[in-house]
Amino acid sequence: MKRYMLMFMALAGLAACQPKDQETTNETRMKVTYPTTDTIAHQDDYFGKTVSDPYRWLEDDRSEATGAWVKAQNEVTFGYLEKIPFREPIRKRLEELWNYEKYSAPFQEGDYTYFYKNDGLQNQFVLYRQKAGGDPEVFLDPNKFSADGTTSLSGIEFSEDGSLAAYQISEGGSDWRKVIVLDAASKQIMGDTLVDLKFTGLAWKGKEGFYYSSYDKPKGASELSAKTQYHKLYFHKLGTPQSQDKLVFGGEKTPRRYIGGGVTEDNHWLVISAAVSTTGNELYIQDLTKANAPIVPVVGNFDNDHYVVHSEGSTLYIYTNWQAPNGRLVKVDASQPQQANWVDVIAEREEPLTVSTGGGYFFAQYLKDALSVVEQVDLNGKVIRKIELPGQGTAGGFSGKWKEKTLYYSFTNYVYPPTIYSYEVGSGKSTLYKESKVKFDPAAYESKQVFYTSKDGTRVPMMITYKKGLKMDGKNPTMLYGYGGFNISLTPSFSTSNIVWMENGGVYAVPNLRGGGEYGEKWHLAGTKMQKQNVFDDFIAAAEYLIKEGYTSSEYLAISGGSNGGLLVGAVMTQRPDLMKVALPAVGVLDMLRYHQFTAGAGWAYDYGTADESPEMFNYLLGYSPYQNIKPGTAYPATLVTTGDHDDRVVPAHSFKFAAALQAAQTGDNPTLIRIETKAGHGAGKPTAMIIEEQADKWAFTFYNMNVPVKYLAN
């Protein structure tokens, strides 16, 4: 069974370049005249304290005034970017680097092997299939879903025998989905098209139908920003209208913010996960081999994380961090599945654990200082072997059907392009399957891990990557990227667009901040709620380390992050505007007093707390919320805020209000711009052309405002 998870997308920083051996520098600063942004006299009362919100009107994404403001801001922003002399050559260089074939690992469904492939610059990956000894054929081509490539394939699930497929599409980057059912053999649509699904997996029950999750679509309010409070799990029976779908879990009797349903590979158990926040979930099971079997609680609270990894008859194998902050694997008989009866299969270790399955084995995937360690383990918990990886970095995969004998995994780090290997579960032999064709010479670059000390003495790891021969003279353009939240781990990964950054002498640095999952749940909790300042302190200390060690200086430092990482950038640039030259907050959570009023934002309260839960929590949030901490008359760094008009995860109002306040407060010559992508959401499914243009703009803006010469590279 595939694990259904909700998480934020952290957006990575990228690159810059041009043709011929020339250099361009920013000799004169461009002056920017910002659009006039109206203010209103709006105030909110929190526990007797009044807080002004002069840009509240920008929260209305359906108003003509907001639409006009977006248009005016984009005209100024793109007018500025178009005047940067090396912007177009940077875009062309990125396009050149991006133009190579990319593959996913293959997977078996019925008589076919399926895989994703992108010829190079296709906006969306195409799903192919082939029979043994046959030629590949296109199964689904998302590039034909829309003329501009903004409709994407966002998930597909096959019935057990591979004869049926249900796939999800996203339009304009929205989290709202449509589901279309195909006869896999003929590739013909069967007429079972479902609409208005959100935050959902698809789980087949034989060939009868499938389970899915959604919210009631907002009525009389914006579907992109209105609250989506109560998730519901449904069963859709093939050949019946969606209006007749059966509510399985959720609704008035069991109101939960996030509900996911999965079916074990043997089709024996329906497994239901229910949660009120992004951390901690209830766990339920239902025996699908018995008619009208009851839904049985396994865990009846939200204190920890749990998911079913595998089942053998009546035995359930469950990953949990209950009484094990770094995670463990337990087993229990489904007749008495409660926690008191759990028995360890893989005990907790010092390193945080995740578990995948395939080929008749468990694969215990650990993080050792944010680097992958993988062990093959049998049903009794015996370690068969430690898997030898190609180097230090990130391994992903090691999953497949229980009876398969060949699995696949990918390996990457900051100088090792993603490479796919096949793995024989019997012998433990790894074989190169697909090597990346990106034009990059790893031998010319260095990537190393360092440890630095944060404000309170905590030891924090950081990966630093750059071209060999770098002079530690404090003049190297440096991108410091971070996230620090929601138990998400930033592990080493290759970025094609970072090539251009490093080609031009750039340093790329990624610290593993508290709030992430790199050292388990304790590390996560150390960056949540009234300890959130630890995350910002860790990031500031990373910047100070880079400056102290001569990698860079404040005049050549940029900070970047997306979503929760956008909050990180917003908080650090308002607390220490002197520390960096450029700030790039992307799709950020920037108004901490009101984030929980939109879409599924209330589910983030486990990490953030909310302004209306207590005076103490309100005052803490007010103390660092980026929007409320912009001070008039302050010299802020050159800032390019980025967001998408269809972002219904972190609504663009956060970025709109922050940019408006920053423009009004900014003193000095540094520009404060906002780039608003149309027909784009939080990041998932964004077409290749749009990604390249956005990253070219970010790198052009960064180099230009650092006054760094950009080499024009030969084509």
Backbone hydrogen bonds, N-H to C=O, Kabsch-Sander energy under -0.5 kcal/mol:
donor,donor_aa,acceptor,acceptor_aa,energy
5,M,3,R,-0.6
10,A,8,F,-0.6
11,L,9,M,-0.6
22,Q,20,K,-1.4
24,T,710,V,-0.9
27,E,25,T,-1.3
34,Y,32,V,-0.6
38,D,36,T,-0.6
40,I,54,P,-1.7
42,H,40,I,-1.7
44,D,51,V,-2.6
46,Y,44,D,-0.6
46,Y,49,K,-3.1
47,F,45,D,-0.5
49,K,46,Y,-2.0
51,V,44,D,-2.8
53,D,42,H,-2.7
56,R,53,D,-1.6
58,L,55,Y,-1.8
59,E,56,R,-2.2
60,D,57,W,-1.4
61,D,59,E,-1.3
63,S,60,D,-1.2
67,G,63,S,-1.9
68,A,64,E,-2.5
69,W,65,A,-2.0
70,V,66,T,-2.5
71,K,67,G,-2.1
72,A,68,A,-2.3
73,Q,69,W,-2.7
74,N,70,V,-2.4
75,E,71,K,-1.9
76,V,72,A,-1.8
77,T,73,Q,-2.8
78,F,74,N,-2.9
79,G,75,E,-1.6
80,Y,76,V,-2.0
81,L,77,T,-2.6
82,E,78,F,-2.3
83,K,79,G,-0.6
83,K,80,Y,-1.0
84,I,81,L,-1.4
87,R,84,I,-1.8
90,I,86,F,-1.8
91,R,87,R,-2.1
92,K,88,E,-2.5
93,R,89,P,-2.3
94,L,90,I,-2.6
95,E,91,R,-2.4
96,E,92,K,-2.3
97,L,93,R,-2.4
98,W,94,L,-2.4
99,N,95,E,-1.0
100,Y,98,W,-2.2
102,K,118,N,-2.3
104,S,116,Y,-2.0
107,F,114,Y,-2.3
109,E,112,Y,-2.5
112,Y,109,E,-1.9
113,T,130,Q,-2.6
114,Y,107,F,-3.3
114,Y,112,Y,-0.5
115,F,128,Y,-1.9
117,K,126,V,-2.4
118,N,102,K,-2.3
126,V,117,K,-3.0
127,L,140,L,-2.7
128,Y,115,F,-3.3
128,Y,126,V,-0.6
129,R,137,E,-2.2
130,Q,113,T,-1.7
134,G,131,K,-2.7
137,E,129,R,-2.8
139,F,127,L,-3.1
140,L,127,L,-2.0
144,K,141,D,-2.0
145,F,142,P,-1.9
146,S,142,P,-0.5
149,G,146,S,-0.7
152,S,150,T,-0.6
152,S,170,S,-2.5
154,S,152,S,-0.6
154,S,168,Q,-2.4
155,G,168,Q,-0.5
157,E,166,A,-2.3
159,S,164,L,-2.3
162,G,159,S,-1.8
165,A,182,L,-2.0
166,A,157,E,-2.6
167,Y,180,I,-2.7
168,Q,155,G,-3.1
169,I,178,K,-2.3
170,S,152,S,-2.2
171,E,176,W,-0.5
172,G,150,T,-1.4
172,G,170,S,-0.5
173,G,150,T,-0.6
174,S,171,E,-1.4
177,R,197,L,-3.2
178,K,169,I,-1.8
179,V,194,L,-2.6
180,I,167,Y,-2.6
182,L,165,A,-3.3
183,D,188,Q,-2.6
184,A,163,S,-2.2
184,A,182,L,-0.8
185,A,163,S,-0.6
187,K,183,D,-2.5
188,Q,183,D,-0.7
190,M,181,V,-2.7
193,T,191,G,-1.5
194,L,179,V,-2.8
194,L,192,D,-0.6
197,L,177,R,-2.1
198,K,213,S,-1.0
199,F,175,D,-0.6
203,A,211,Y,-1.7
205,K,209,G,-2.8
206,G,204,W,-0.7
208,E,205,K,-1.7
209,G,205,K,-0.8
210,F,236,H,-1.8
211,Y,203,A,-2.7
212,Y,234,Y,-2.0
214,S,232,K,-1.9
225,S,222,S,-0.8
226,A,222,S,-2.6
228,T,599,T,-2.0
229,Q,227,K,-0.5
231,H,229,Q,-0.6
231,H,256,R,-2.7
232,K,214,S,-2.1
233,L,249,F,-2.9
234,Y,212,Y,-3.2
234,Y,232,K,-0.5
235,F,246,K,-2.1
236,H,210,F,-3.2
237,K,235,F,-0.6
238,L,208,E,-2.3
238,L,236,H,-0.5
240,T,237,K,-1.7
244,Q,241,P,-1.9
245,D,242,Q,-2.0
246,K,235,F,-1.8
248,V,233,L,-3.3
248,V,246,K,-0.5
249,F,233,L,-1.5
251,G,231,H,-0.8
256,R,231,H,-0.5
257,R,275,A,-0.9
258,Y,275,A,-2.6
260,G,273,S,-2.6
262,G,271,V,-2.6
264,T,269,W,-2.3
267,N,264,T,-2.7
270,L,286,Q,-2.6
271,V,262,G,-3.5
271,V,269,W,-0.6
272,I,284,Y,-2.4
273,S,260,G,-2.7
274,A,282,E,-1.6
275,A,258,Y,-2.8
277,S,280,G,-0.5
278,T,603,G,-1.8
281,N,304,N,-2.9
282,E,274,A,-3.3
283,L,299,V,-2.0
284,Y,272,I,-2.4
285,I,296,V,-2.4
286,Q,270,L,-1.8
287,D,294,P,-0.5
288,L,268,H,-2.8
288,L,286,Q,-0.7
289,T,268,H,-0.6
290,K,287,D,-1.0
293,A,290,K,-1.3
296,V,285,I,-3.5
296,V,294,P,-0.6
298,V,283,L,-3.5
299,V,283,L,-1.9
307,Y,319,Y,-1.9
309,V,317,Y,-3.0
310,H,317,Y,-1.3
312,E,315,T,-2.5
315,T,312,E,-2.3
316,L,314,S,-0.5
316,L,332,V,-3.0
317,Y,310,H,-2.9
318,I,316,L,-0.5
318,I,330,V,-2.7
319,Y,307,Y,-2.9
320,T,328,R,-2.3
321,N,305,D,-1.6
324,A,321,N,-1.5
327,G,324,A,-2.6
328,R,320,T,-2.0
329,L,346,I,-2.3
330,V,318,I,-2.8
331,K,343,V,-2.4
332,V,316,L,-1.8
334,A,314,S,-3.4
336,Q,333,D,-1.7
339,Q,298,V,-0.6
341,N,338,Q,-2.3
342,W,339,Q,-1.7
343,V,331,K,-2.1
345,V,329,L,-3.5
346,I,329,L,-2.0
347,A,345,V,-0.5
349,R,351,E,-0.5
353,L,326,N,-2.7
354,T,365,Q,-1.9
356,S,363,F,-1.8
358,G,361,Y,-1.9
359,G,401,K,-2.3
361,Y,358,G,-1.4
362,F,377,V,-3.0
363,F,356,S,-2.8
364,A,362,F,-0.5
364,A,375,E,-2.5
365,Q,354,T,-2.9
365,Q,363,F,-0.7
366,Y,364,A,-0.7
366,Y,373,V,-3.4
367,L,352,P,-1.3
368,K,366,Y,-0.5
368,K,371,L,-3.2
369,D,367,L,-0.7
370,A,518,E,-0.5
371,L,368,K,-0.9
372,S,393,G,-3.0
373,V,366,Y,-2.0
375,E,364,A,-2.3
376,Q,385,R,-2.8
377,V,362,F,-3.0
378,D,382,K,-2.4
381,G,378,D,-2.0
384,I,376,Q,-3.1
384,I,382,K,-0.6
385,R,376,Q,-1.2
387,I,374,V,-2.6
387,I,385,R,-0.5
389,L,387,I,-0.7
393,G,391,G,-0.6
394,T,412,T,-3.2
396,G,410,S,-2.1
398,F,408,Y,-2.1
399,S,408,Y,-0.6
400,G,357,T,-2.0
404,E,401,K,-1.1
407,L,423,Y,-2.7
409,Y,421,Y,-2.4
410,S,396,G,-3.1
411,F,419,T,-2.0
412,T,394,T,-1.7
413,N,416,Y,-1.5
416,Y,413,N,-0.9
419,T,411,F,-2.0
420,I,434,K,-2.6
421,Y,409,Y,-3.2
422,S,431,T,-2.9
423,Y,407,L,-3.0
424,E,429,K,-2.3
425,V,405,K,-2.0
425,V,423,Y,-0.7
428,G,424,E,-2.8
431,T,422,S,-2.3
433,Y,420,I,-2.9
434,K,420,I,-1.9
437,K,101,E,-0.6
440,F,438,V,-1.5
444,A,441,D,-1.9
445,Y,442,P,-1.8
446,E,466,Y,-3.2
448,K,464,I,-2.4
450,V,462,M,-3.0
452,Y,460,V,-2.5
454,S,452,Y,-0.5
454,S,458,T,-2.9
457,G,454,S,-2.0
460,V,452,Y,-2.9
460,V,458,T,-0.5
462,M,450,V,-2.4
463,M,510,V,-2.3
464,I,448,K,-2.8
465,T,508,Y,-2.4
466,Y,446,E,-2.4
468,K,444,A,-2.4
470,L,467,K,-0.9
473,D,471,K,-1.9
474,G,550,G,-2.5
476,N,551,Y,-0.8
478,T,556,Y,-2.8
479,M,507,V,-3.1
480,L,478,T,-0.6
480,L,558,A,-2.8
481,Y,479,M,-0.7
481,Y,509,A,-2.6
482,G,560,S,-1.8
487,N,515,G,-2.1
488,I,485,G,-2.2
491,T,489,S,-0.9
498,N,495,S,-0.7
499,I,495,S,-0.5
499,I,496,T,-1.3
500,V,497,S,-0.6
501,W,497,S,-0.9
502,M,498,N,-2.3
503,E,499,I,-2.5
504,N,500,V,-1.4
505,G,502,M,-1.8
506,G,501,W,-2.2
507,V,477,P,-2.6
508,Y,465,T,-2.6
509,A,479,M,-2.9
509,A,507,V,-0.5
510,V,463,M,-2.6
512,N,461,P,-2.7
513,L,511,P,-1.1
515,G,523,W,-2.2
516,G,513,L,-1.5
520,G,517,G,-1.7
521,E,325,P,-2.0
524,H,520,G,-1.7
525,L,521,E,-2.9
526,A,522,K,-1.5
527,G,524,H,-2.0
528,T,525,L,-1.6
529,K,607,D,-4.4
531,Q,528,T,-2.6
532,K,529,K,-1.8
534,N,531,Q,-1.7
535,V,532,K,-1.4
536,F,532,K,-1.0
537,D,533,Q,-2.7
538,D,534,N,-2.5
539,F,535,V,-1.9
540,I,536,F,-2.6
541,A,537,D,-2.5
542,A,538,D,-1.7
543,A,539,F,-2.0
544,E,540,I,-2.4
545,Y,541,A,-2.1
546,L,542,A,-2.2
547,I,543,A,-2.0
548,K,544,E,-2.7
549,E,545,Y,-2.5
550,G,547,I,-1.3
551,Y,546,L,-1.6
552,T,546,L,-1.3
556,Y,553,S,-1.9
557,L,554,S,-0.9
558,A,478,T,-2.9
559,I,582,V,-1.9
560,S,480,L,-2.4
561,G,584,L,-1.4
563,S,586,A,-2.4
565,G,562,G,-2.5
567,L,563,S,-1.6
568,L,564,N,-1.8
569,V,565,G,-2.2
570,G,566,G,-2.6
571,A,567,L,-2.9
572,V,568,L,-2.5
573,M,569,V,-2.6
574,T,570,G,-1.2
575,Q,571,A,-1.8
576,R,572,V,-3.1
579,L,576,R,-2.0
581,K,557,L,-2.7
582,V,557,L,-1.7
583,A,638,A,-2.7
584,L,559,I,-2.4
586,A,561,G,-2.6
586,A,584,L,-0.6
587,V,642,T,-3.1
589,V,563,S,-1.3
590,L,588,G,-1.0
592,M,590,L,-0.6
594,R,591,D,-1.0
595,Y,591,D,-1.0
597,Q,594,R,-2.1
598,F,595,Y,-1.2
599,T,225,S,-1.5
601,G,598,F,-2.9
603,G,600,A,-2.0
604,W,601,G,-2.2
605,A,602,A,-1.3
606,Y,603,G,-0.5
607,D,604,W,-1.2
608,Y,604,W,-2.1
609,G,605,A,-2.2
613,E,610,T,-1.3
618,F,614,S,-2.4
619,N,615,P,-2.5
620,Y,616,E,-1.9
621,L,617,M,-2.6
622,L,618,F,-2.8
623,G,619,N,-1.4
624,Y,620,Y,-0.7
624,Y,621,L,-1.2
625,S,621,L,-2.5
627,Y,590,L,-2.6
629,N,625,S,-1.1
629,N,626,P,-0.8
630,I,627,Y,-0.8
633,G,665,A,-1.5
634,T,631,K,-1.0
634,T,665,A,-0.8
636,Y,634,T,-1.1
638,A,581,K,-2.3
639,T,671,P,-2.6
640,L,583,A,-2.1
641,V,639,T,-0.5
641,V,673,L,-2.9
642,T,585,P,-2.0
643,T,675,R,-1.9
645,D,677,E,-2.8
646,H,680,A,-3.0
647,D,644,G,-1.6
648,D,646,H,-1.0
651,V,649,R,-0.7
654,H,651,V,-1.7
656,F,652,P,-2.8
657,K,653,A,-2.6
658,F,654,H,-2.0
659,A,655,S,-2.6
660,A,656,F,-2.3
661,A,657,K,-2.4
662,L,658,F,-2.4
663,Q,659,A,-2.5
664,A,660,A,-1.7
665,A,661,A,-1.6
666,Q,662,L,-2.3
667,T,634,T,-1.7
673,L,639,T,-3.0
675,R,641,V,-3.4
676,I,674,I,-0.6
677,E,643,T,-2.8
677,E,675,R,-0.7
680,A,677,E,-0.6
682,H,173,G,-0.8
686,K,683,G,-1.5
688,T,123,N,-0.8
691,I,687,P,-2.2
692,I,688,T,-2.7
693,E,689,A,-2.0
694,E,690,M,-2.3
695,Q,691,I,-2.6
696,A,692,I,-2.4
697,D,693,E,-2.0
698,K,694,E,-2.1
699,W,695,Q,-2.4
700,A,696,A,-2.7
701,F,697,D,-2.5
702,T,698,K,-2.2
703,F,699,W,-2.8
704,Y,700,A,-2.4
705,N,701,F,-2.0
706,M,702,T,-1.3
707,N,703,F,-0.7
707,N,704,Y,-0.8
708,V,703,F,-2.1
710,V,24,T,-1.6
711,K,709,P,-0.5
712,Y,22,Q,-1.9
713,L,18,Q,-2.1
713,L,711,K,-0.8
